[in-house]
């Protein structure tokens, strides 16, 4: 029997946000199919178990999908994740820049690769539990119109920044039902539905970095020999000390710098050509 409902592929991390997004989409009349991206090989023990890409996430997402009465699939994106997110993450640090892996994951995987799977399942949209608002164009004759990305109304939770690189075709087929809600409201809905993830703590860290120790992650990923050691100077060119690798620094960083200054010092420049780390005052 055919359904005339529009079908949505919902990215489910096993957290409270994507779980409630599924319920809201059902209420809005969509037919929802859940999918969880598996981004680590099965034999990888060192990864953080409880993160949005660990084995627990798949189990939690499956349980929520069962509660909502929707089908649930697991998409194995481990190879793509390694190529597009992890390699980017490491190479940006090596180039003296600070990466944002979530932006890359959203653009290339969640709203990129996943679209092929959505189409195969006959879906019209991809939905996520992001705190952002997408205003869809009202269908005009011969004019597809522009979709507009706006901030979520809860300023402490807004995630529109992580979606800045999405292009029009991606935005037009994206749904984000949580953008007009606050976190307490969302937890309240999860509790009223009896979802076991209602009180699951928010993930604040980079999902693939155990314990949020990105330096340890880079060491294990790149290997100790890949680190570009060099010297630390102040803005006037005075030598302050040696460092273990520019990969371990980021602009604006304050911790881990040589002491002996009456005022706090910050990293103000990283030069991958000479492996110099330059530090200065807050004004610099």
C-alpha positions as CSV (number, residue, x, y, z in Angstrom):
1,X,0.0,0.0,0.0
2,X,1.6,3.3,-1.0
3,X,1.9,6.3,1.3
4,X,1.6,9.8,0.1
5,X,3.6,11.1,3.1
6,X,6.9,12.7,2.4
7,X,9.7,10.4,3.7
8,X,12.7,11.7,5.7
9,X,16.0,10.0,6.5
10,X,16.8,11.0,10.1
11,X,20.4,10.9,11.3
12,X,20.2,9.3,14.8
13,X,23.2,9.6,17.2
14,X,21.5,7.9,20.1
15,X,21.3,11.2,21.9
16,X,18.2,13.1,23.1
17,X,18.2,15.7,20.3
18,X,18.0,13.4,17.3
19,X,15.6,11.2,19.2
20,X,13.1,14.0,19.8
21,X,13.6,15.3,16.2
22,X,12.3,11.9,15.1
23,X,9.1,12.3,17.2
24,X,8.5,15.9,16.0
25,X,8.9,14.9,12.4
26,X,6.3,12.2,12.9
27,X,4.0,14.7,14.4
28,X,4.5,17.0,11.4
29,X,3.3,14.1,9.2
30,X,6.5,12.8,7.8
31,X,7.3,9.1,7.4
32,X,10.7,8.8,9.3
33,X,13.5,6.3,8.7
34,X,16.4,6.3,11.2
35,X,20.0,5.9,10.2
36,X,23.1,5.9,12.4
37,X,26.5,6.5,10.8
38,X,29.2,4.0,12.0
39,X,32.4,5.8,11.5
40,X,34.9,3.5,13.2
41,X,36.1,0.0,12.3
42,X,34.7,-2.7,14.5
43,X,38.1,-3.6,16.0
44,X,39.0,-0.1,17.2
45,X,39.1,-0.3,20.9
46,X,40.7,3.1,21.7
47,X,37.7,5.2,20.5
48,X,35.4,6.7,23.0
49,X,32.6,4.2,23.6
50,X,29.9,6.7,24.6
51,X,30.4,9.2,21.8
52,X,27.9,9.7,18.9
53,X,29.9,7.2,16.8
54,X,30.6,4.5,19.3
55,X,28.8,1.1,19.7
56,X,26.6,2.5,22.5
57,X,25.3,5.1,20.1
58,X,24.1,2.5,17.6
59,X,22.4,0.6,20.4
60,X,20.7,3.7,21.9
61,X,19.6,4.9,18.4
62,X,18.1,1.4,17.7
63,X,16.2,1.4,21.0
64,X,14.8,4.9,20.3
65,X,13.8,3.9,16.7
66,X,12.0,0.9,18.2
67,X,10.2,3.2,20.7
68,X,9.1,5.6,17.9
69,X,8.1,2.7,15.7
70,X,10.4,3.6,12.8
71,X,12.9,1.5,10.9
72,X,16.6,1.9,11.7
73,X,19.6,1.3,9.6
74,X,23.4,1.5,10.2
75,X,25.5,3.2,7.5
76,X,29.1,2.1,7.5
77,X,31.0,5.4,6.7
78,X,34.3,4.4,8.3
79,X,36.4,4.7,5.2
80,X,34.9,8.0,4.1
81,X,35.2,9.4,7.7
82,X,38.8,8.5,7.8
83,X,39.5,10.1,4.4
84,X,37.4,13.3,4.7
85,X,37.3,14.1,8.4
86,X,40.3,12.5,10.2
87,X,42.8,13.3,7.4
88,X,41.6,16.9,7.2
89,X,41.7,17.2,11.0
90,X,45.4,16.1,11.2
91,X,46.6,18.0,8.1
92,X,45.1,21.3,9.3
93,X,47.0,21.1,12.5
94,X,50.2,20.3,10.5
95,X,49.5,23.4,8.4
96,X,49.3,25.6,11.5
97,X,45.5,26.0,11.3
98,X,42.8,24.9,13.7
99,X,40.3,22.5,12.1
100,X,36.6,22.2,12.6
101,X,35.8,18.6,11.9
102,X,32.1,18.9,12.5
103,X,31.8,21.3,9.6
104,X,33.5,18.8,7.3
105,X,31.4,15.9,8.6
106,X,28.2,17.8,8.1
107,X,29.1,18.9,4.6
108,X,30.7,15.7,3.2
109,X,29.0,13.0,5.1
110,X,25.7,13.9,6.8
111,X,24.4,16.1,4.0
112,X,26.7,14.6,1.4
113,X,27.3,10.9,1.2
114,X,24.1,10.1,3.1
115,X,22.0,11.7,0.4
116,X,22.7,8.6,-1.8
117,X,21.3,6.4,0.9
118,X,18.3,8.7,1.4
119,X,17.5,8.5,-2.3
120,X,17.9,4.7,-2.4
121,X,15.3,4.6,0.5
122,X,13.0,6.9,-1.4
123,X,13.5,9.9,1.0
124,X,12.7,13.5,0.1
125,X,14.7,15.0,3.0
126,X,17.5,14.4,5.4
127,X,16.9,15.5,9.0
128,X,19.1,16.0,12.0
129,X,18.9,17.1,15.6
130,X,20.9,20.3,15.1
131,X,19.9,23.5,16.9
132,X,19.4,25.6,13.8
133,X,16.5,26.8,11.7
134,X,16.2,26.3,7.9
135,X,13.6,28.4,6.2
136,X,12.5,26.6,3.1
137,X,11.4,28.5,0.0
138,X,7.7,28.6,-0.8
139,X,7.5,26.8,-4.1
140,X,7.2,29.5,-6.8
141,X,6.5,28.8,-10.5
142,X,9.8,28.0,-12.2
143,X,11.8,29.3,-9.3
144,X,13.3,26.9,-6.8
145,X,13.9,29.8,-4.3
146,X,16.6,30.0,-1.7
147,X,16.6,28.1,1.6
148,X,17.9,30.3,4.5
149,X,20.0,29.0,7.4
150,X,19.3,30.8,10.7
151,X,20.5,30.5,14.2
152,X,18.6,28.3,16.7
153,X,16.5,30.4,19.2
154,X,18.4,28.9,22.2
155,X,21.7,30.9,22.0
156,X,23.5,28.5,24.3
157,X,22.8,25.6,22.0
158,X,22.8,27.2,18.5
159,X,24.7,25.0,16.0
160,X,24.1,27.0,12.8
161,X,27.9,27.7,12.6
162,X,28.6,24.0,12.0
163,X,26.4,24.1,8.9
164,X,27.8,27.3,7.3
165,X,29.3,25.4,4.4
166,X,26.1,23.7,3.2
167,X,25.1,24.7,-0.3
168,X,21.6,25.4,-1.5
169,X,20.8,21.9,-2.8
170,X,21.8,20.5,0.6
171,X,19.8,23.1,2.6
172,X,16.7,22.7,0.5
173,X,16.5,19.0,1.3
174,X,17.4,19.4,5.0
175,X,15.0,19.5,8.0
176,X,16.0,20.6,11.5
177,X,12.9,20.5,13.7
178,X,14.7,21.6,17.0
179,X,15.8,25.1,16.0
180,X,12.8,26.8,17.5
181,X,13.0,24.9,20.9
182,X,15.1,25.1,24.0
183,X,17.0,22.2,25.6
184,X,14.7,21.8,28.6
185,X,11.7,21.6,26.3
186,X,13.4,18.8,24.3
187,X,14.3,16.8,27.4
188,X,10.7,17.3,28.6
189,X,9.4,15.8,25.4
190,X,11.8,12.9,25.6
191,X,10.7,12.2,29.2
192,X,7.0,12.3,28.3
193,X,7.7,9.8,25.5
194,X,9.4,7.5,28.0
195,X,12.6,7.5,25.9
196,X,15.5,6.0,27.9
197,X,17.9,8.7,26.5
198,X,15.9,11.6,28.0
199,X,18.6,12.4,30.6
200,X,21.7,11.3,28.5
201,X,24.3,14.0,28.9
202,X,25.2,16.3,26.0
203,X,28.2,15.4,24.0
204,X,30.5,18.5,24.1
205,X,33.7,16.9,22.7
206,X,35.0,16.0,19.3
207,X,33.3,12.6,18.8
208,X,36.4,10.7,17.6
209,X,38.9,12.0,20.2
210,X,38.8,10.0,23.4
211,X,38.9,12.1,26.6
212,X,39.0,15.3,24.4
213,X,42.8,14.8,24.3
214,X,43.4,15.9,20.7
215,X,47.2,16.0,21.2
216,X,47.3,12.3,22.2
217,X,45.0,11.6,19.3
218,X,47.3,13.3,16.8
219,X,50.3,11.5,18.3
220,X,48.7,8.1,17.7
221,X,47.4,9.1,14.3
222,X,50.4,10.8,12.8
223,X,53.1,9.0,14.7
224,X,55.7,10.8,16.9
225,X,58.1,11.2,14.0
226,X,55.6,13.4,12.0
227,X,55.6,16.2,14.6
228,X,57.3,19.3,13.4
229,X,59.4,20.5,16.3
230,X,60.7,24.0,16.4
231,X,61.2,27.2,18.4
232,X,59.0,29.6,20.3
233,X,59.5,33.3,19.9
234,X,57.8,36.5,21.2
235,X,56.4,39.1,18.8
236,X,59.7,41.0,18.9
237,X,61.7,37.9,17.8
238,X,63.2,37.0,21.1
239,X,63.8,33.2,21.5
240,X,61.7,31.8,24.4
241,X,62.2,28.0,24.1
242,X,61.7,24.9,22.1
243,X,58.5,23.1,21.3
244,X,57.4,19.5,20.5
245,X,55.5,20.3,17.3
246,X,53.3,23.1,15.8
247,X,50.5,20.5,15.7
248,X,50.2,20.9,19.4
249,X,49.4,24.7,19.2
250,X,46.4,26.7,18.1
251,X,46.0,30.5,17.7
252,X,44.7,32.0,21.0
253,X,46.1,29.2,23.1
254,X,47.3,30.2,26.6
255,X,48.3,26.9,28.2
256,X,51.5,25.1,27.7
257,X,53.7,28.1,26.9
258,X,57.0,29.0,28.5
259,X,56.6,30.8,31.8
260,X,58.4,33.8,33.2
261,X,56.1,36.6,31.9
262,X,54.3,38.9,34.3
263,X,51.2,38.9,31.9
264,X,49.4,36.0,30.4
265,X,50.8,35.1,26.9
266,X,48.9,33.7,24.0
267,X,49.8,32.0,20.7
268,X,49.4,34.7,18.1
269,X,51.0,33.0,15.0
270,X,52.1,29.6,13.7
271,X,54.4,29.3,10.8
272,X,54.5,25.9,9.2
273,X,57.3,26.9,6.9
274,X,59.8,27.5,9.8
275,X,57.9,25.6,12.5
276,X,57.9,28.8,14.6
277,X,55.4,29.5,17.3
278,X,55.0,33.2,18.1
279,X,53.5,34.3,21.3
280,X,52.3,37.7,22.5
281,X,49.9,39.6,24.8
282,X,46.1,39.5,24.5
283,X,46.3,42.7,22.4
284,X,48.4,40.9,19.8
